Amino acid sequence: MNELLTIPKNAIDTLQSVEADAKLARPHAHFAHPTEVVVDPTLAKAEKLQVLETLEQDAKQLAIASDEGMTGGESTQLRDVLQAKETLELPPAEIALSVALQTLKARLPSAAGTALDGPLIGAIDALEALSAAMTAAATADTERKDYSNNPA
């Protein structure tokens, strides 16, 4: 008997919904770093923003506790959360570029003095140059369109 097991689409949708609900309820249990939220394929953009809002509030509370001397030495990741929120507002190609840069930069401290140090720095420099070139090209394209619509 070579019967294929078929799972109804509504069952898959239900499983994805349950998974998304779990991520919304307990983001720290599902995401080690805010960039993981940005690239999560199971969450819609609004859900990603909701998760990042939760992570931001938690990071702010941790920072306040740290200022009051009530911390266990944990990193707040507030800067990373804010960067992830900004990344979600970018076009898809720029999201990929931003996530790649954030990931490489996060690995840089642990690579210091190792064989990975040089290649990581080179990759970061190359991606930053690409980002600058993309921004310049987009600006030039916008200026060209503005000029063609409103010649002097």
LOBANU-146367 format. One line per 4 residues: number of its first residue (from 1); their letters; for each residue y negated, x negated, z negated of N, C-alpha, C. Coordinates in steps of 0.05 Angstrom, whole numbers, always signed. Example, Ala and Ser with C-alpha at 12.3 -4.5 7.8 and 13.67 -1.06 7.14 Angstrom:
1	AS	+114 -264 -156 +90 -246 -156 +66 -264 -156 ~ +45 -257 -142 +21 -273 -143 -1 -258 -157
***
This chain:
1	MNEL	+24 -17 +0 +0 +0 +0 -25 -17 +0 ~ -38 -18 +22 -63 -33 +24 -87 -15 +24 ~ -89 +1 +4 -112 +18 +2 -136 +3 -9 ~ -159 +7 +3 -183 -5 -7 -195 +12 -29
5	LTIP	-204 -2 -49 -217 +12 -71 -246 +16 -63 ~ -255 +41 -62 -283 +46 -55 -296 +57 -80 ~ -319 +46 -85 -335 +55 -108 -358 +72 -98 ~ -361 +96 -108 -382 +113 -98 -409 +100 -103
9	KNAI	-428 +104 -85 -455 +92 -87 -468 +101 -113 ~ -465 +126 -121 -478 +135 -146 -467 +120 -170 ~ -442 +111 -169 -431 +95 -192 -444 +67 -192 ~ -448 +56 -169 -462 +29 -167 -491 +32 -177
13	DTLQ	-504 +53 -168 -532 +58 -177 -533 +62 -207 ~ -513 +76 -218 -513 +80 -247 -509 +53 -262 ~ -491 +37 -252 -486 +10 -265 -512 -7 -263 ~ -525 -6 -240 -550 -22 -237 -571 -11 -256
17	SVEA	-572 +15 -259 -592 +27 -277 -587 +19 -306 ~ -561 +19 -314 -554 +11 -341 -561 -18 -345 ~ -556 -35 -325 -563 -64 -327 -593 -67 -330 ~ -608 -53 -314 -637 -55 -315 -647 -46 -342
21	DAKL	-636 -24 -352 -645 -14 -379 -639 -34 -400 ~ -617 -48 -399 -610 -69 -418 -630 -92 -417 ~ -638 -99 -393 -657 -121 -389 -685 -113 -399 ~ -692 -88 -396 -718 -78 -405 -718 -77 -436
25	ARPH	-696 -69 -448 -694 -65 -477 -693 -92 -491 ~ -679 -111 -480 -675 -137 -494 -678 -160 -474 ~ -703 -165 -464 -706 -186 -444 -697 -214 -453 ~ -701 -220 -478 -693 -247 -487 -663 -252 -485
29	AHFA	-648 -231 -486 -619 -234 -484 -610 -238 -455 ~ -627 -233 -436 -620 -235 -408 -635 -257 -392 ~ -658 -266 -403 -674 -285 -388 -681 -308 -406 ~ -674 -332 -397 -680 -356 -413 -709 -366 -407
33	HPTE	-719 -359 -383 -746 -368 -375 -759 -345 -359 ~ -785 -342 -361 -799 -321 -346 -795 -321 -316 ~ -791 -344 -304 -787 -345 -275 -761 -330 -267 ~ -742 -329 -285 -717 -314 -280 -723 -284 -275
37	VVVD	-743 -274 -289 -751 -246 -286 -762 -242 -258 ~ -779 -260 -249 -791 -257 -222 -771 -256 -200 ~ -749 -271 -202 -730 -272 -180 -706 -254 -185 ~ -706 -238 -206 -683 -220 -212 -682 -198 -190
41	PTLA	-660 -197 -175 -657 -177 -154 -651 -149 -163 ~ -644 -146 -189 -636 -119 -199 -660 -103 -210 ~ -683 -116 -213 -706 -103 -224 -727 -98 -203 ~ -739 -74 -204 -762 -68 -186 -787 -83 -197
45	KAEK	-807 -85 -181 -831 -99 -190 -843 -88 -215 ~ -844 -61 -218 -855 -49 -242 -838 -56 -266 ~ -811 -57 -263 -794 -65 -285 -798 -94 -293 ~ -802 -111 -273 -807 -139 -278 -832 -142 -294
49	LQVL	-853 -127 -287 -878 -128 -302 -874 -118 -330 ~ -858 -98 -334 -852 -87 -361 -838 -109 -378 ~ -818 -122 -366 -804 -143 -380 -823 -166 -388 ~ -840 -174 -368 -859 -195 -374 -880 -187 -395
53	ETLE	-888 -162 -395 -906 -152 -416 -893 -156 -444 ~ -867 -149 -446 -853 -152 -471 -851 -181 -479 ~ -845 -198 -460 -843 -227 -465 -871 -238 -473 ~ -892 -228 -461 -919 -237 -468 -926 -229 -496
57	QDAK	-920 -204 -504 -926 -195 -531 -910 -211 -552 ~ -885 -217 -545 -869 -233 -563 -880 -261 -566 ~ -889 -273 -544 -900 -300 -544 -926 -301 -560 ~ -942 -280 -557 -967 -279 -572 -962 -277 -602
61	QLAI	-942 -260 -610 -935 -257 -638 -924 -284 -649 ~ -908 -298 -633 -897 -323 -641 -920 -344 -645 ~ -940 -343 -627 -962 -361 -629 -978 -356 -655 ~ -982 -330 -661 -997 -323 -686 -981 -332 -710
65	ASDE	-955 -328 -710 -938 -337 -732 -939 -367 -735 ~ -940 -381 -713 -941 -410 -713 -967 -419 -725 ~ -989 -406 -718 -1016 -413 -729 -1016 -408 -759 ~ -1001 -389 -769 -1000 -384 -797 -978 -399 -812
69	GMTG	-965 -418 -797 -945 -435 -809 -918 -421 -813 ~ -913 -399 -800 -888 -384 -803 -871 -386 -779 ~ -865 -410 -770 -849 -414 -746 -825 -432 -751 ~ -806 -429 -734 -782 -446 -735 -784 -468 -714
73	GEST	-808 -472 -702 -811 -492 -682 -805 -484 -654 ~ -803 -457 -649 -797 -447 -622 -821 -450 -604 ~ -817 -454 -579 -838 -454 -559 -845 -425 -552 ~ -871 -419 -548 -879 -391 -544 -875 -383 -515
77	QLRD	-875 -401 -496 -873 -395 -467 -895 -377 -457 ~ -917 -374 -472 -938 -356 -464 -950 -364 -437 ~ -955 -389 -433 -966 -399 -408 -947 -392 -385 ~ -921 -396 -389 -901 -390 -368 -900 -360 -362
81	VLQA	-902 -344 -382 -902 -315 -378 -926 -306 -362 ~ -950 -316 -369 -974 -309 -354 -972 -319 -325 ~ -961 -342 -321 -957 -353 -294 -938 -335 -278 ~ -917 -326 -291 -897 -308 -278 -910 -282 -270
85	KETL	-927 -271 -287 -941 -246 -280 -959 -250 -256 ~ -973 -273 -255 -990 -279 -232 -973 -282 -206 ~ -950 -294 -209 -932 -298 -187 -923 -272 -174 ~ -919 -252 -190 -910 -226 -180 -930 -213 -161
89	ELPP	-955 -221 -163 -976 -210 -146 -978 -224 -119 ~ -963 -245 -115 -964 -260 -90 -947 -248 -69 ~ -952 -254 -43 -934 -246 -21 -907 -260 -25 ~ -885 -249 -14 -858 -260 -19 -855 -290 -14
93	AEIA	-866 -301 +8 -863 -329 +13 -876 -346 -9 ~ -899 -337 -18 -914 -351 -38 -900 -348 -66 ~ -886 -326 -70 -871 -323 -95 -849 -344 -95 ~ -835 -347 -73 -813 -367 -72 -824 -395 -77
97	LSVA	-847 -401 -65 -859 -427 -69 -868 -431 -98 ~ -880 -411 -109 -889 -413 -137 -866 -416 -156 ~ -845 -401 -152 -822 -403 -170 -809 -431 -167 ~ -807 -441 -143 -796 -468 -139 -813 -489 -154
101	LQTL	-839 -487 -151 -857 -506 -165 -854 -504 -195 ~ -854 -480 -206 -851 -476 -235 -825 -488 -245 ~ -804 -483 -230 -777 -493 -238 -776 -523 -238 ~ -787 -535 -217 -787 -565 -216 -805 -577 -238
105	KARL	-828 -565 -243 -846 -575 -263 -833 -572 -291 ~ -818 -551 -295 -805 -547 -321 -783 -568 -326 ~ -771 -578 -305 -750 -598 -307 -761 -627 -309 ~ -786 -630 -303 -798 -657 -302 -796 -672 -329
109	PSAA	-803 -660 -351 -802 -675 -377 -774 -686 -383 ~ -753 -670 -378 -726 -680 -384 -717 -701 -364 ~ -730 -703 -341 -722 -722 -321 -737 -749 -323 ~ -757 -750 -341 -773 -774 -344 -755 -798 -349
113	GTAL	-759 -819 -333 -744 -844 -337 -716 -843 -326 ~ -708 -822 -313 -681 -820 -301 -683 -822 -271 ~ -661 -822 -257 -660 -823 -228 -673 -799 -215 ~ -675 -777 -230 -687 -752 -219 -718 -753 -220
117	DGPL	-729 -770 -236 -758 -770 -240 -773 -773 -213 ~ -768 -793 -198 -782 -798 -172 -778 -775 -152 ~ -753 -767 -147 -750 -744 -128 -763 -718 -137 ~ -763 -713 -163 -776 -689 -173 -806 -690 -168
121	IGAI	-818 -713 -174 -847 -716 -169 -853 -714 -140 ~ -836 -725 -123 -840 -723 -94 -838 -694 -84 ~ -818 -680 -94 -815 -652 -87 -839 -635 -96 ~ -848 -640 -120 -871 -625 -130 -896 -631 -113
125	DALE	-900 -656 -107 -923 -664 -91 -922 -650 -63 ~ -898 -650 -51 -894 -638 -25 -899 -608 -26 ~ -889 -595 -46 -893 -566 -48 -922 -559 -54 ~ -935 -575 -70 -964 -571 -75 -980 -575 -50
129	ALSA	-973 -595 -33 -986 -599 -8 -981 -575 +11 ~ -957 -565 +11 -950 -542 +27 -966 -518 +18 ~ -968 -514 -8 -983 -491 -19 -1013 -493 -10 ~ -1024 -517 -12 -1052 -521 -5 -1056 -516 +25
133	AMTA	-1037 -525 +42 -1039 -520 +71 -1037 -491 +77 ~ -1019 -477 +63 -1016 -448 +68 -1041 -433 +60 ~ -1053 -441 +38 -1078 -428 +29 -1101 -434 +49 ~ -1103 -458 +59 -1123 -465 +78 -1119 -450 +104
137	AATA	-1094 -448 +113 -1088 -433 +138 -1095 -403 +135 ~ -1089 -392 +112 -1095 -364 +107 -1125 -359 +106 ~ -1140 -378 +94 -1169 -376 +92 -1181 -378 +120 ~ -1171 -397 +136 -1182 -400 +163 -1176 -376 +180
141	DTER	-1152 -364 +177 -1144 -340 +192 -1162 -317 +184 ~ -1168 -314 +158 -1186 -292 +149 -1214 -296 +160 ~ -1224 -321 +160 -1251 -326 +170 -1252 -321 +200 ~ -1230 -328 +215 -1229 -323 +243 -1230 -293 +249
145	KDYS	-1215 -277 +233 -1215 -248 +237 -1242 -236 +230 ~ -1254 -246 +209 -1281 -236 +201 -1301 -242 +223 ~ -1300 -266 +235 -1318 -273 +256 -1314 -257 +281 ~ -1288 -252 +288 -1283 -236 +312 -1291 -207 +309
149	NNPA	-1291 -197 +284 -1300 -170 +279 -1330 -168 +277 ~ -1343 -189 +269 -1373 -190 +265 -1385 -215 +276 ~ -1385 -218 +303 -1396 -242 +315 -1426 -243 +309 ~ -1437 -267 +305 -1465 -271 +298 -1483 -264 +321
***
